[in-house]
Amino acid sequence: MSHSTSEYNELDEPKPAQTSFFLWMNENREKFYEPGMTQADVAKAAGAEWRRMPESEKAKWGQKSAEDKERFAQELSEQRERQHEAE
């Protein structure tokens, strides 16, 4: 089941980690948007750019993704600890 950010806050669930592509996409989305484009069009344009990107550049985003995964694991552990204490 998919949750919006506000639903994660209400459920006390950590926001899941993002992939390197989505971190990059979120930071660069405006670069690909033109009036009249759908989200699918923007995603296609960004995906094409991502595929052309050198691996060295992708690695930078991979590192950010790894850091986000660590954040998620830590927050999930803390959340489970709080739930266990509440029982």
C-alpha positions as CSV (number, residue, x, y, z in Angstrom):
1,M,0.0,0.0,0.0
2,S,1.3,3.4,-0.9
3,H,1.4,6.2,1.7
4,S,1.6,10.0,1.3
5,T,4.1,11.8,3.4
6,S,1.4,13.0,5.8
7,E,0.2,9.4,6.2
8,Y,3.8,8.3,7.2
9,N,3.7,11.1,9.9
10,E,0.3,10.0,11.2
11,L,1.3,6.3,11.3
12,D,4.7,7.1,12.8
13,E,6.4,5.3,10.0
14,P,9.7,6.4,8.5
15,K,9.6,7.6,4.9
16,P,11.1,4.9,2.8
17,A,14.6,5.3,1.2
18,Q,14.7,6.6,-2.3
19,T,16.7,5.1,-5.2
20,S,19.5,7.1,-6.8
21,F,17.3,7.8,-9.8
22,F,14.5,9.3,-7.8
23,L,16.8,11.4,-5.7
24,W,18.3,12.8,-8.9
25,M,14.9,13.1,-10.5
26,N,13.5,15.1,-7.6
27,E,16.4,17.5,-7.8
28,N,16.3,17.9,-11.6
29,R,12.6,17.6,-12.4
30,E,12.2,21.3,-13.3
31,K,14.9,21.0,-15.9
32,F,12.8,18.6,-17.9
33,Y,9.3,20.2,-17.5
34,E,7.8,22.2,-20.3
35,P,4.3,23.6,-20.4
36,G,1.8,21.0,-21.5
37,M,3.9,18.0,-20.5
38,T,2.4,15.2,-18.5
39,Q,4.3,13.7,-15.6
40,A,4.9,10.6,-17.8
41,D,6.5,12.9,-20.4
42,V,8.7,14.5,-17.8
43,A,9.7,11.0,-16.5
44,K,10.5,9.7,-20.0
45,A,12.7,12.7,-20.7
46,A,14.5,12.4,-17.4
47,G,14.9,8.7,-17.8
48,A,16.6,9.2,-21.2
49,E,18.9,11.7,-19.6
50,W,19.7,9.3,-16.7
51,R,20.6,6.5,-19.2
52,R,23.0,8.8,-21.0
53,M,24.6,10.0,-17.7
54,P,28.2,8.7,-17.0
55,E,28.5,6.0,-14.3
56,S,30.8,8.3,-12.3
57,E,27.9,10.9,-12.1
58,K,25.4,8.2,-11.2
59,A,27.7,6.9,-8.5
60,K,27.3,10.3,-6.7
61,W,23.6,9.7,-6.5
62,G,24.2,6.1,-5.6
63,Q,26.1,7.3,-2.5
64,K,23.2,9.6,-1.6
65,S,20.8,6.7,-2.0
66,A,23.0,4.5,0.3
67,E,22.9,7.3,2.9
68,D,19.1,7.5,2.6
69,K,18.9,3.7,3.1
70,E,20.9,4.0,6.3
71,R,18.6,6.8,7.5
72,F,15.6,4.7,6.8
73,A,17.1,1.6,8.6
74,Q,17.9,3.8,11.6
75,E,14.4,5.4,11.7
76,L,12.7,2.0,11.3
77,S,14.8,0.5,14.1
78,E,13.8,3.5,16.4
79,Q,10.2,3.2,15.4
80,R,10.1,-0.5,16.2
81,E,11.8,0.2,19.5
82,R,9.1,2.7,20.4
83,Q,6.4,0.2,19.4
84,H,8.0,-2.5,21.5
85,E,8.2,-0.2,24.5
86,A,4.6,0.8,24.2
87,E,3.4,-2.8,24.3
